[in-house]
Amino acid sequence: MRMFRPFTFAAALTITASLAATSARQASQASPDNPKLAQYKKDAAADIDGLREFTQQMVDQVFSFGELGFQEIETSRYLTGILKKNGFTVQEGLAGIPTAWMASWGSGKPIIALGSDIDCIPQASQKPGVAYHDPIIEGAPGHGEGHNSGVPLNITAALAVKKIMEREHLPGTIRLWPGVAEELLGSKAYFVRAGAFKDVDAALFAHVASNFGVNWGDATNSGLVSVEYTFKGESAHAAGAPWRGRSALDAVELMDVGWNFRREHLRLQQRSHYVIPNGGDQPNVVPPNATVWYYFRETDYPHIKELWEIGDQMARGASLMTNTTFTTRVLGSAWPEHLNKTLSEAAFENIKAVGLPQWSDADETLAKGLQRELKAPERGLVKQIAPLRGRESIPDEEKRGGGSDDIGDVSWNVPTITLRYPANIPAGPGHNWADAISMATPIAHKGTTAGAKAQAMTLLDLVMRPELVEQAWDYFTTVQTKTTKYVPLMRPEDKPAIWLNEQTMAKYRPEMKKYYYDPTKYKTYLEQLGIKYPTVRTATTSADK
């Protein structure tokens, strides 16, 4: 067994001449009219190249934790530990959420906040580098959205820029924060309410993708409110005296039936879905309580509120029909996002300068193997950067629903962009084991390093070009928020749903701990798991794999 020490910032690898030349070219392309800024970008890119092993270890470590929303205990402990060791002060328990934090270094303006999500997906456990379903632990959660890579990207970028700011005595403050429970839309609105962004000049968010890019302006995705309805009735012997019972489960089912009939008459833009977390205890007991959990998605605040009210009406009707009562609580919310034009244009220049990673034959084999498994076109990994797109306003008739991200709440309070970086394989269905396959492999390692370069370069743009911050706020004030003002979807009495996923993680965490990545013994998580990269289905591969 080979022995490896965990990589630290101080132990950065020696940069080869070819990497230094590449970094110089990237920097000069991104800042042609500012030689000093171009040199800083060159230095940052070179440092990030030298931190590739450090970045890889962070990506692999967080992948191995695989923690669900609000239960990112190991993940936050690990990431804040790295930041503390590198001179950041860390405020923990942000907005009353135990796994949330805000790390800060530097002083003065500008204040730039780097964010990315850290939670994972239920039942998405998957061996990395294996192009078919092969869970590490059957039924356990896993990083089927790739959220294990974003904060490592931001830490790498921040450390490279911090080094330059210290050397050149540059003013400015770098902050880092995690998107806790993003899959539950559970934290960012509370961060806003707690004032986490009240003095921030710009927010640079990062989210995993299969391509490299940014967009600006209005979005075609949805906002939402996440609402739990709990009905209360009366128990009775379901065979001996059912007439003495009042079934809370009947109320849940009637609400769901009513909602499903109503769908036909709702706008095409809406998306709504539900699960029943509590349907009773056992069949011979009339359920005295039952719960249904809804996501109501729409394209803007008024329509989300309207959809929510329809849901409340359905609950009232179900309650009347079953002689039960009900209560509601908000478990999460997200505004539709609007991303900043000025910041996106600056970031896109840096993305073009960095360029896509150089994919190996092994990377392409894994990608095509997964695409074949999913019966998708076998195109491999992306070869061309996504173009910059944006419109100040998109007509409602062009919006047809889609996913939600509570970065939207941040985007309506401070100029914000989302950097999409190429760490995943095209064709995954999303929120699925297939989207975890690349996330502790060279594909994710390369894509995260490329993303860190672009993020660092944009951060340097904001530190060195105060006019960029002014222009970003001008767009925010005179265009984005000219007629639309942010009103939280959550109510004053709503609090973060920090109890969610406790039982699931308590069930799986003891077994998952056996598979935590140990960088003192293994260079990569693939090596620790004994996975040959890439592993794809062959004629002899078991059909149930």
Backbone torsions as a table, in degrees:
resi	resn	phi	psi	omega
1	MET	NA	125.5	178.0
2	ARG	-76.2	149.0	-179.4
3	MET	-112.0	134.4	178.9
4	PHE	-132.1	141.6	173.8
5	ARG	-89.5	145.2	175.5
6	PRO	-57.9	139.0	-178.0
7	PHE	-77.4	137.6	177.7
8	THR	-123.5	162.2	-178.8
9	PHE	-59.6	-37.3	-178.0
10	ALA	-69.7	-19.0	-177.1
11	ALA	-102.2	36.3	-178.4
12	ALA	-59.4	144.2	179.7
13	LEU	-68.3	152.2	174.3
14	THR	-68.0	130.0	-177.1
15	ILE	-80.8	129.7	177.8
16	THR	-74.6	162.7	-179.2
17	ALA	-62.3	-36.9	-178.9
18	SER	-67.4	-39.8	177.9
19	LEU	-65.2	-41.2	178.9
20	ALA	-62.5	-39.9	178.5
21	ALA	-64.9	-40.9	177.7
22	THR	-62.8	-43.9	-180.0
23	SER	-62.6	-40.0	179.2
24	ALA	-63.0	-43.4	179.0
25	ARG	-62.9	-43.4	179.4
26	GLN	-60.0	-45.9	-177.0
27	ALA	-65.6	-43.8	-177.8
28	SER	-66.4	-33.4	178.0
29	GLN	-68.0	-34.8	-176.4
30	ALA	-81.3	-21.8	-177.2
31	SER	-138.4	66.4	-173.3
32	PRO	-67.5	-24.8	-173.4
33	ASP	-106.1	8.1	-177.5
34	ASN	-137.9	88.6	-174.4
35	PRO	-57.6	-38.9	-179.0
36	LYS	-66.0	-45.7	177.9
37	LEU	-63.0	-40.0	178.4
38	ALA	-61.0	-39.1	178.8
39	GLN	-67.1	-40.8	177.9
40	TYR	-61.7	-40.8	178.8
41	LYS	-65.7	-38.5	176.1
42	LYS	-60.2	-45.9	-179.6
43	ASP	-62.9	-43.0	-179.1
44	ALA	-63.7	-45.1	-179.9
45	ALA	-62.1	-39.6	179.1
46	ALA	-65.9	-42.2	178.4
47	ASP	-63.0	-40.4	-179.3
48	ILE	-66.9	-38.0	172.7
49	ASP	-58.6	-39.7	179.2
50	GLY	-72.3	-15.9	179.7
51	LEU	-98.8	15.9	-175.5
52	ARG	-59.2	-40.7	179.8
53	GLU	-68.6	-38.8	175.1
54	PHE	-58.8	-47.1	179.6
55	THR	-63.7	-45.1	180.0
56	GLN	-58.5	-41.8	-179.2
57	GLN	-65.4	-39.0	177.5
58	MET	-65.0	-46.0	179.6
59	VAL	-58.1	-47.5	-178.6
60	ASP	-67.1	-39.2	-178.1
61	GLN	-63.3	-48.2	-178.4
62	VAL	-66.7	-36.2	175.4
63	PHE	-56.4	-42.9	-176.0
64	SER	-69.3	-24.7	179.0
65	PHE	-71.5	-44.0	175.2
66	GLY	51.1	59.0	-173.6
67	GLU	-103.8	137.2	179.0
68	LEU	-77.0	165.7	-175.3
69	GLY	-55.9	138.3	-176.7
70	PHE	72.4	-5.2	179.9
71	GLN	-118.1	26.9	-176.4
72	GLU	-81.1	54.9	-171.8
73	ILE	-70.6	-54.4	-179.5
74	GLU	-64.5	-40.0	-178.4
75	THR	-60.6	-49.9	-178.2
76	SER	-67.9	-38.4	177.9
77	ARG	-60.8	-43.1	-178.5
78	TYR	-66.9	-49.1	-175.7
79	LEU	-68.4	-41.8	178.6
80	THR	-68.3	-30.2	175.9
81	GLY	-62.0	-41.9	177.4
82	ILE	-63.2	-44.3	-178.0
83	LEU	-65.1	-42.1	178.3
84	LYS	-61.0	-42.1	179.6
85	LYS	-63.7	-22.8	-179.0
86	ASN	-105.0	23.5	168.1
87	GLY	92.0	7.2	177.6
88	PHE	-88.0	141.7	168.7
89	THR	-89.1	141.9	-173.5
90	VAL	-125.1	121.4	171.0
91	GLN	-92.2	116.1	-177.9
92	GLU	-99.5	162.5	-178.8
93	GLY	69.4	32.6	-178.3
94	LEU	-56.4	132.0	177.0
95	ALA	58.7	26.0	178.8
96	GLY	76.7	16.2	-179.1
97	ILE	-106.8	116.4	-172.8
98	PRO	-57.6	-34.4	-176.8
99	THR	-94.2	6.0	179.0
100	ALA	-97.2	152.2	-176.9
101	TRP	-159.7	163.6	172.7
102	MET	-133.5	118.9	178.4
103	ALA	-100.8	143.7	-175.5
104	SER	-142.8	141.7	173.5
105	TRP	-144.4	146.1	176.6
106	GLY	98.8	-173.3	179.9
107	SER	-153.5	152.3	176.9
108	GLY	80.3	-174.3	-178.3
109	LYS	-94.8	154.2	-1.2
110	PRO	-79.7	157.0	172.8
111	ILE	-103.7	116.0	-175.8
112	ILE	-117.1	126.6	-177.6
113	ALA	-106.5	121.8	177.7
114	LEU	-102.1	123.4	-177.4
115	GLY	-130.8	156.1	172.5
116	SER	-166.7	158.6	-174.2
117	ASP	-83.5	160.4	-176.3
118	ILE	-133.4	-5.7	-175.6
119	ASP	-88.4	168.4	-176.4
120	CYS	-123.6	-165.4	-169.0
121	ILE	-115.0	136.6	176.3
122	PRO	-60.1	142.0	173.7
123	GLN	55.7	32.2	-179.8
124	ALA	-111.2	18.5	176.6
125	SER	-55.8	133.1	-175.3
126	GLN	-158.3	137.0	172.9
127	LYS	-70.4	127.1	178.5
128	PRO	-69.2	149.1	176.2
129	GLY	77.8	5.9	179.8
130	VAL	-113.0	117.5	-168.4
131	ALA	-87.7	37.5	172.0
132	TYR	-158.9	168.0	-174.6
133	HIS	-66.8	115.7	-179.4
134	ASP	-152.4	84.3	-174.8
135	PRO	-67.2	147.8	170.7
136	ILE	-66.5	-45.5	176.1
137	ILE	-135.2	119.1	-177.9
138	GLU	-57.9	127.6	176.7
139	GLY	85.0	-10.2	-177.0
140	ALA	-79.0	160.1	175.4
141	PRO	-71.6	163.1	178.7
142	GLY	-164.3	170.6	-172.8
143	HIS	-84.8	64.1	176.7
144	GLY	-81.6	21.7	171.4
145	GLU	-134.3	-7.4	176.9
146	GLY	78.7	20.2	-178.2
147	HIS	-73.4	0.7	176.4
148	ASN	-75.8	-9.3	-170.6
149	SER	-106.8	-20.9	-170.6
150	GLY	-70.0	-48.3	178.5
151	VAL	-67.9	-39.6	170.8
152	PRO	-54.6	-40.0	175.6
153	LEU	-58.6	-48.1	-177.6
154	ASN	-67.2	-37.3	177.5
155	ILE	-63.8	-44.6	178.7
156	THR	-59.2	-47.6	179.6
157	ALA	-61.7	-44.5	-177.3
158	ALA	-64.2	-40.5	-179.5
159	LEU	-66.4	-37.2	178.1
160	ALA	-66.1	-42.1	-179.6
161	VAL	-72.5	-39.7	177.2
162	LYS	-55.6	-42.6	179.8
163	LYS	-59.4	-42.3	179.3
164	ILE	-68.7	-43.4	-179.1
165	MET	-63.0	-38.1	177.2
166	GLU	-66.7	-44.6	-177.5
167	ARG	-64.7	-40.2	-175.2
168	GLU	-98.1	1.9	179.8
169	HIS	55.9	48.3	-178.0
170	LEU	-89.3	135.2	176.2
171	PRO	-75.2	156.5	177.8
172	GLY	139.7	157.9	-177.6
173	THR	-126.0	128.6	176.8
174	ILE	-105.3	127.1	175.4
175	ARG	-120.5	145.7	174.8
176	LEU	-128.0	142.8	-179.3
177	TRP	-150.0	153.2	-179.6
178	PRO	-102.2	143.9	168.8
179	GLY	-81.5	96.9	178.9
180	VAL	-79.6	137.9	174.3
181	ALA	51.6	42.0	178.6
182	GLU	-62.6	-35.8	179.7
183	GLU	-64.8	-16.1	174.5
184	LEU	-102.4	1.2	-174.0
185	LEU	49.7	48.0	-163.0
186	GLY	-108.0	-3.0	-171.0
187	SER	-132.1	-38.0	-165.8
188	LYS	-66.4	-34.3	175.7
189	ALA	-63.8	-33.5	177.2
190	TYR	-72.5	-34.5	173.2
191	PHE	-59.0	-44.9	179.5
192	VAL	-61.2	-47.0	-178.9
193	ARG	-61.6	-33.1	179.8
194	ALA	-78.9	-2.9	177.9
195	GLY	83.1	20.6	-176.0
196	ALA	-64.5	-22.2	-175.8
197	PHE	-117.9	12.3	-172.5
198	LYS	-66.1	-26.7	179.2
199	ASP	-112.3	10.7	-177.3
200	VAL	-82.0	138.5	-179.8
201	ASP	-88.3	-31.0	178.7
202	ALA	-160.0	146.5	176.9
203	ALA	-115.7	121.5	177.0
204	LEU	-106.7	103.6	-179.3
205	PHE	-95.4	157.2	178.2
206	ALA	-136.3	137.1	177.4
207	HIS	-141.8	137.2	-178.8
208	VAL	-61.9	148.1	177.6
209	ALA	-154.9	-176.0	173.8
210	SER	-100.1	-4.3	178.6
211	ASN	-136.5	174.5	-177.2
212	PHE	-106.1	124.8	179.0
213	GLY	177.8	174.0	171.4
214	VAL	-144.1	155.2	170.2
215	ASN	-126.8	169.9	176.6
216	TRP	-140.6	163.9	173.7
217	GLY	85.6	-158.6	179.8
218	ASP	-60.8	154.1	-177.1
219	ALA	-121.4	154.9	176.7
220	THR	-89.4	-4.8	-179.6
221	ASN	-80.0	-178.2	-173.7
222	SER	-109.7	158.5	161.0
223	GLY	-99.0	174.6	179.2
224	LEU	-160.0	165.7	164.1
225	VAL	-128.0	136.5	-178.1
226	SER	-105.5	116.5	-170.9
227	VAL	-127.5	133.3	176.1
228	GLU	-105.0	127.5	176.9
229	TYR	-109.7	122.1	178.6
230	THR	-116.3	119.8	-179.6
231	PHE	-99.5	144.7	-179.7
232	LYS	-125.4	126.3	177.7
233	GLY	-126.4	-134.8	-179.2
234	GLU	-144.1	133.7	179.9
235	SER	-79.7	159.1	175.6
236	ALA	-166.3	165.4	174.9
237	HIS	-68.5	121.2	-171.6
238	ALA	-68.6	-18.5	177.3
239	ALA	-108.4	-39.2	-173.8
240	GLY	-77.8	-37.1	-177.0
241	ALA	-151.5	55.8	-176.8
242	PRO	-61.1	-26.6	-179.5
243	TRP	-66.2	-15.3	178.7
244	ARG	-89.5	-5.3	-179.4
245	GLY	-98.0	157.6	171.6
246	ARG	-129.1	108.7	-168.0
247	SER	-82.2	116.3	173.5
248	ALA	-68.0	-30.3	177.7
249	LEU	-67.0	-37.3	175.0
250	ASP	-56.7	-42.4	179.9
251	ALA	-62.3	-44.4	177.8
252	VAL	-59.3	-46.8	-177.4
253	GLU	-67.1	-37.7	178.2
254	LEU	-67.6	-38.4	175.4
255	MET	-60.8	-45.1	-178.6
256	ASP	-65.7	-41.4	177.8
257	VAL	-62.4	-44.5	178.3
258	GLY	-60.6	-42.9	179.7
259	TRP	-63.1	-42.2	-177.4
260	ASN	-68.0	-32.0	172.3
261	PHE	-69.6	-36.1	-177.5
262	ARG	-70.1	-25.2	-177.5
263	ARG	-51.0	-39.9	-176.8
264	GLU	-56.7	-25.7	-172.3
265	HIS	-110.2	15.4	176.1
266	LEU	-97.8	164.2	-179.5
267	ARG	-62.2	150.8	177.9
268	LEU	-62.9	-26.0	-176.3
269	GLN	-73.2	-20.8	-174.1
270	GLN	-74.5	151.2	168.6
271	ARG	-134.8	133.3	179.2
272	SER	-145.9	143.5	-177.6
273	HIS	-155.9	157.7	-175.8
274	TYR	-147.3	159.8	169.0
275	VAL	-134.2	160.6	178.9
276	ILE	-112.6	93.8	-177.7
277	PRO	-69.1	-26.7	-178.3
278	ASN	-137.9	112.0	178.9
279	GLY	-116.1	18.2	-178.1
280	GLY	114.6	180.0	-174.3
281	ASP	-101.6	-51.3	179.6
282	GLN	-158.4	157.1	-169.2
283	PRO	-61.7	-28.7	-175.8
284	ASN	-87.2	8.9	175.6
285	VAL	-121.4	119.5	174.8
286	VAL	-58.4	122.1	-174.2
287	PRO	-64.1	117.6	178.5
288	PRO	-79.8	-15.4	175.4
289	ASN	-148.8	149.7	179.4
290	ALA	-158.4	153.4	-173.7
291	THR	-134.2	138.4	171.1
292	VAL	-126.6	142.1	-172.7
293	TRP	-121.9	121.2	-176.0
294	TYR	-113.1	144.4	161.9
295	TYR	-108.0	120.4	174.6
296	PHE	-105.8	111.7	-176.4
297	ARG	-112.2	136.6	174.2
298	GLU	-151.8	178.5	-169.1
299	THR	-90.7	-12.5	178.1
300	ASP	-154.8	169.7	-175.1
301	TYR	-56.6	-50.1	-178.4
302	PRO	-59.4	-39.9	-178.4
303	HIS	-73.4	-31.8	173.9
304	ILE	-63.8	-45.5	178.7
305	LYS	-61.3	-39.6	179.6
306	GLU	-64.6	-43.1	179.8
307	LEU	-64.4	-40.9	178.1
308	TRP	-60.5	-43.6	179.4
309	GLU	-63.8	-38.0	175.7
310	ILE	-61.9	-41.5	176.4
311	GLY	-59.9	-42.8	177.7
312	ASP	-62.4	-38.7	177.9
313	GLN	-62.2	-42.4	178.2
314	MET	-61.2	-41.2	179.7
315	ALA	-65.1	-40.8	178.5
316	ARG	-63.5	-42.1	178.8
317	GLY	-63.5	-43.1	179.1
318	ALA	-64.2	-36.8	178.6
319	SER	-64.9	-42.3	178.4
320	LEU	-64.6	-40.9	-177.5
321	MET	-68.2	-24.4	-174.6
322	THR	-113.8	2.7	-178.9
323	ASN	55.5	41.8	175.8
324	THR	-114.9	171.9	171.8
325	THR	-115.6	166.3	177.7
326	PHE	-147.8	156.0	172.4
327	THR	-128.4	160.7	178.0
328	THR	-129.9	153.4	168.4
329	ARG	-147.3	145.1	179.0
330	VAL	-85.1	126.2	179.6
331	LEU	-101.1	-14.0	179.4
332	GLY	-178.8	166.0	178.8
333	SER	-161.1	159.2	178.7
334	ALA	-156.5	128.9	169.7
335	TRP	-78.0	149.1	169.1
336	PRO	-61.6	139.9	-173.6
337	GLU	-82.6	155.8	170.6
338	HIS	-139.3	114.9	-172.0
339	LEU	-100.9	150.7	-167.0
340	ASN	-78.4	129.9	-177.2
341	LYS	-65.8	-48.7	-176.9
342	THR	-60.8	-47.5	-178.5
343	LEU	-67.0	-38.6	-179.9
344	SER	-64.6	-40.5	179.2
345	GLU	-64.3	-40.8	177.3
346	ALA	-64.8	-45.1	-179.5
347	ALA	-63.8	-36.3	-177.7
348	PHE	-65.7	-35.9	175.7
349	GLU	-61.6	-37.9	178.5
350	ASN	-71.5	-37.3	176.1
351	ILE	-60.5	-45.5	178.5
352	LYS	-61.5	-38.8	-179.6
353	ALA	-67.1	-38.9	-179.7
354	VAL	-73.0	-46.6	-179.7
355	GLY	77.6	167.7	178.8
356	LEU	-70.6	153.3	175.5
357	PRO	-63.8	161.4	172.7
358	GLN	-86.9	107.4	-178.1
359	TRP	-80.4	139.0	178.6
360	SER	-86.3	169.5	174.7
361	ASP	-60.3	-36.9	179.3
362	ALA	-65.2	-40.8	176.9
363	ASP	-59.7	-45.9	-178.8
364	GLU	-65.8	-37.4	178.9
365	THR	-63.3	-42.8	177.3
366	LEU	-62.2	-46.1	-177.7
367	ALA	-61.1	-47.5	-178.4
368	LYS	-69.7	-32.8	176.7
369	GLY	-63.3	-42.1	177.5
370	LEU	-67.7	-43.8	179.3
371	GLN	-59.8	-39.3	176.6
372	ARG	-64.9	-41.3	178.6
373	GLU	-61.2	-37.3	-178.6
374	LEU	-88.5	2.3	-178.7
375	LYS	58.8	39.8	175.9
376	ALA	-106.9	161.7	177.3
377	PRO	-56.5	133.4	-177.2
378	GLU	-84.9	78.0	-176.9
379	ARG	-100.4	-8.8	-178.5
380	GLY	73.3	-153.8	-178.6
381	LEU	-86.8	161.1	-175.7
382	VAL	-66.8	146.6	-179.3
383	LYS	-119.4	-5.6	-176.7
384	GLN	-138.7	134.0	-179.3
385	ILE	-65.4	139.7	177.0
386	ALA	-64.5	137.7	179.6
387	PRO	-69.1	156.4	174.4
388	LEU	-74.9	125.7	179.0
389	ARG	-130.1	152.0	175.9
390	GLY	177.4	148.5	172.6
391	ARG	-142.3	142.7	179.5
392	GLU	-60.5	-37.7	-179.9
393	SER	-145.4	134.3	177.6
394	ILE	-108.1	126.1	179.9
395	PRO	-55.3	142.1	-175.4
396	ASP	-60.2	-32.5	-178.8
397	GLU	-67.7	-16.2	176.9
398	GLU	-88.1	-7.7	-179.3
399	LYS	-94.7	130.1	-177.6
400	ARG	-129.4	37.2	176.3
401	GLY	76.2	179.4	-178.8
402	GLY	151.0	-168.7	-177.2
403	GLY	-70.3	174.1	-179.2
404	SER	-134.5	154.5	176.7
405	ASP	-147.8	129.6	-177.5
406	ASP	-74.3	6.9	166.2
407	ILE	-62.0	-20.1	175.6
408	GLY	-56.1	-39.9	178.9
409	ASP	-63.2	-39.7	177.3
410	VAL	-65.0	-41.1	-174.9
411	SER	-64.9	-21.3	177.5
412	TRP	-93.1	7.0	178.9
413	ASN	-123.4	-17.5	178.3
414	VAL	-156.9	145.8	176.3
415	PRO	-53.3	126.5	-169.3
416	THR	-138.8	145.3	168.2
417	ILE	-134.0	161.6	172.2
418	THR	-119.7	115.3	174.0
419	LEU	-82.0	120.2	173.8
420	ARG	-96.7	127.4	-175.1
421	TYR	-122.3	148.7	-167.3
422	PRO	-87.1	81.0	-178.5
423	ALA	-118.0	3.8	-177.9
424	ASN	-128.4	175.4	-174.0
425	ILE	-101.4	131.5	175.9
426	PRO	-60.5	144.2	172.9
427	ALA	103.4	-7.3	175.6
428	GLY	-65.6	146.9	-177.5
429	PRO	-77.4	-10.5	-176.5
430	GLY	85.7	141.8	178.1
431	HIS	52.9	48.7	-169.6
432	ASN	-150.2	155.6	177.0
433	TRP	-54.7	-32.8	-177.9
434	ALA	-62.5	-29.7	-179.0
435	ASP	-80.9	-2.7	175.3
436	ALA	-94.9	-13.3	-169.3
437	ILE	-60.8	-39.9	-177.0
438	SER	-87.0	-8.8	-160.1
439	MET	-80.5	0.6	167.5
440	ALA	-136.8	46.5	-179.7
441	THR	-129.5	173.9	176.5
442	PRO	-57.1	-25.7	177.1
443	ILE	-61.3	-51.0	179.5
444	ALA	-67.3	-38.2	-179.1
445	HIS	-63.3	-45.2	179.7
446	LYS	-67.3	-44.5	-178.3
447	GLY	-64.8	-36.9	178.8
448	THR	-69.0	-39.4	176.6
449	THR	-63.8	-43.9	176.8
450	ALA	-60.7	-43.8	178.7
451	GLY	-62.7	-38.1	179.1
452	ALA	-62.8	-37.8	177.3
453	LYS	-62.3	-48.6	-179.2
454	ALA	-63.0	-41.3	179.8
455	GLN	-64.1	-42.8	179.0
456	ALA	-63.7	-41.6	-179.9
457	MET	-64.3	-39.9	178.1
458	THR	-69.0	-38.0	175.0
459	LEU	-60.1	-42.3	177.3
460	LEU	-65.8	-37.1	174.4
461	ASP	-55.4	-44.8	-176.8
462	LEU	-71.3	-34.4	177.9
463	VAL	-69.5	-38.2	-172.5
464	MET	-94.7	-15.7	-175.0
465	ARG	-126.3	83.7	-177.9
466	PRO	-58.9	-26.5	178.9
467	GLU	-65.1	-26.2	178.7
468	LEU	-67.0	-40.6	176.7
469	VAL	-64.2	-42.5	178.9
470	GLU	-62.1	-43.3	-179.9
471	GLN	-66.5	-36.5	177.7
472	ALA	-63.5	-42.1	178.5
473	TRP	-71.4	-31.0	176.3
474	ASP	-62.9	-44.3	177.1
475	TYR	-63.5	-43.4	-179.1
476	PHE	-59.1	-42.2	-173.6
477	THR	-82.8	-44.4	-171.3
478	THR	-92.5	-16.0	-179.5
479	VAL	-116.3	-64.4	-171.2
480	GLN	-62.3	-50.2	-173.3
481	THR	-104.4	16.3	-179.4
482	LYS	-60.4	-43.5	-178.0
483	THR	-118.9	-15.7	-179.0
484	THR	-110.2	122.1	179.9
485	LYS	-113.9	141.2	-176.7
486	TYR	-73.3	126.9	171.7
487	VAL	-129.3	121.7	-176.8
488	PRO	-59.4	143.0	173.9
489	LEU	-76.8	-31.0	178.3
490	MET	-72.5	153.9	-179.3
491	ARG	-92.9	161.1	-178.3
492	PRO	-56.6	-31.6	-177.8
493	GLU	-82.9	-9.6	-177.9
494	ASP	-73.8	142.3	179.4
495	LYS	-130.6	156.7	179.9
496	PRO	-55.7	138.2	-175.5
497	ALA	-86.1	62.2	-169.0
498	ILE	-70.4	-8.7	178.2
499	TRP	-81.9	-15.8	-176.8
500	LEU	-61.3	141.6	176.3
501	ASN	71.9	4.6	178.6
502	GLU	-59.9	-48.2	-175.8
503	GLN	-67.3	-38.8	-180.0
504	THR	-63.7	-45.9	180.0
505	MET	-68.3	-33.9	176.6
506	ALA	-64.0	-32.9	179.2
507	LYS	-70.7	-43.8	-171.0
508	TYR	-99.6	-23.7	-172.6
509	ARG	-58.0	-41.4	-179.8
510	PRO	-56.9	-40.4	178.0
511	GLU	-74.3	-37.2	-179.2
512	MET	-64.0	-33.0	-179.5
513	LYS	-58.5	-28.9	179.6
514	LYS	-65.3	-19.3	-176.1
515	TYR	-110.5	11.2	176.1
516	TYR	-61.8	139.6	-178.9
517	TYR	-66.3	136.0	178.0
518	ASP	-119.9	94.9	-177.7
519	PRO	-71.8	-8.3	175.3
520	THR	-76.5	-16.2	-177.9
521	LYS	-115.7	-25.7	-173.3
522	TYR	-133.3	139.0	-179.5
523	LYS	-68.4	-38.7	-179.0
524	THR	-135.8	163.7	176.0
525	TYR	-69.0	-33.4	174.8
526	LEU	-56.7	-44.4	179.8
527	GLU	-64.3	-42.4	-179.5
528	GLN	-61.0	-39.6	-179.4
529	LEU	-81.1	-7.3	179.9
530	GLY	71.0	33.6	-177.1
531	ILE	-96.4	127.9	173.7
532	LYS	-80.0	126.3	-176.3
533	TYR	-101.6	126.1	-8.6
534	PRO	-89.7	158.3	172.6
535	THR	-111.0	118.9	-179.4
536	VAL	-124.8	161.8	-178.5
537	ARG	-66.0	137.5	174.8
538	THR	-122.1	178.7	-179.2
539	ALA	-62.9	-24.4	-178.0
540	THR	-96.9	-2.0	179.6
541	THR	-68.2	134.7	-178.9
542	SER	-57.2	139.0	-176.6
543	ALA	-66.6	-22.5	-179.2
544	ASP	-88.1	2.2	178.3
545	LYS	-83.5	NA	NA
